[in-house]
Amino acid sequence: MKLPALLLLAAASVSFAADPALTIYNGGYAVVRETLPIDLKAGVNQVSFAGATAQVEADSVILRDIAGKAEFQVLEQSYRNDPVSQAMLLSLFEGKTLEFNRRETNKPDRLIVGKVIRSGFVPGGRFVEPIIEVDGKLQFSLPGEPVFPSLGNDNVLKPTLNWKLNSASSGKIDAEVAYLSNGFTWEASYNLVAAEKSDVLDVVGWVTMNNQSGMTFTDAKIKLMAGDVSRAQPEYPRAARAKVADAMSFGAAKGVTEKSFDEFHLYTLGNPATLRDKETKQVEFVRASGVKAERLYVFDGAGHAYRGDDSAGKVQVYREFKNAEANKLGMALPKGKVRFYSQDGDRQLEFVGENRIDHTPKDEVIRVLTGNSFDLKGEHRMTNNTEDGSNRVATQTFEIKVRNHKKEPVEIRVVEHANRGGNWTLTTQSQPHEKKDATTFEFRVPLQPDEEKTVTYTIRYTW
């Protein structure tokens, strides 16, 4: 749209933001919000903001007057984030003269004046030889180390957002600048502690935030969004993400509040926190004692064999508990790593397994595989297999042996699979089974110490 000729160009201004706020997502990015004081003049205003991250998604930037007091139009918006280098600074002086400090062996330093014909700067890091004119002659190298004058108000050393704004009136406003930025991650982790041979757990949950955005946020209001938020995929692969810094700082919040937001869950830190660039910070967000859990022993020999797994014969150990208020929990738990610890006879903590959980709403059951039992064993074999293709009937007979070498009684859940497809039924079985889904059924086998039991069944398929 063509601008009216009567618009006046007001003096350019550089604004500095305050009151930073972050909403960090599981997907490796965040919404950054900051308050930006602007002194608007009637007409066209140039506004620069040298406080954006180095990984801002430029097309996501929103500038608005959240109080709704001012009417302005964004005519142009640009983002500059060139990595600072000698060539980049030289590019600001193309066509201009600079002083170069030449150092020579056994001679005093001397200043040489040269005109920068070509800086050698190419966005993206590709090297091109500079061209400098000295005493009317061109040379394809620098005559010495360039000595740069002050850059004044040019914020070339920082990622900078620039706007050209058209305002109907003058006045000071507190605008909000918001944008998406990569370089942020957060993840939940849970430490679960139980006394020896006890299934009552103490639960401590942490959120771990990592900032690789190139920007430090001081006393920021931080929220964490949990859920699977859809994002359009880039047409070309992004550059590899920076590695997480080794340094880690620990902090504790007075409280983290959780609420349902749209189709997701939002966790708000109780106090503002400083999140420095290249820093990993942890904040406790859930603590519960007396959480009742159940230890499950599962032998899935048929499933392992069908998948080609070499762990047939091993009995898996699961911990299962309900995320409910009646069980001292009842808060939507974001996905993350779960670590289990057990106290030995000396009350020393020993690590006994870990796994991951998905996003879990309240009142749902959490089941976590923690490893394989040392003292429980199982054997699984097929003892008969017949197939009548003309009548589309097949029968298979299986024998499963489970053994308990513990000093206390246990129950092993023997999980079996109807893998052939079609319709199936058990024609004989040594004990009742429970059907779990269309192709899975289960036998529950109680065992006394040093006891072995055998489960047998015949399954008939028709198709």
Secondary structure, 3 states (H helix, E strand, C coil): CCCCCCCCECCCEEECCEEEEEEEECCCEEEEEEEEEEEECCEEEEEEECCCCCCECHHHCEEECCCCCCCEEEEEEEEECCCCCHHHHHHCCCCCEEEEEEEECCEEEEEEEEEEEECCCCCCCCCCCCEEEECCEEECCCCCEEECCCCCCCCCCCCEEEEEEEECCCEEEEEEEEEEEECEEEEEEEEEEECCCCCEEEEEEEEEEEECCCCCEEEEEEEEEECCCCCCCCCCCCCCCCCCCCCEEEECCCCEEEEEECCEEEEEECCCEEECCCEEEEEEEEEEEEEEEEEEEEECHHHHHHHCCCCCCEEEEEEEEECCHHHCCCCCECCEEEEEEEECCCCCEEEEEEEEECCECCCCEEEEEEEEEEEEEEEEEEEEEEEECCCCEEEEEEEEEEEECCCCCEEEEEEEECCCCCEEEEEEECCCCEECCCCEEEEEEEECCCEEEEEEEEEEEEC
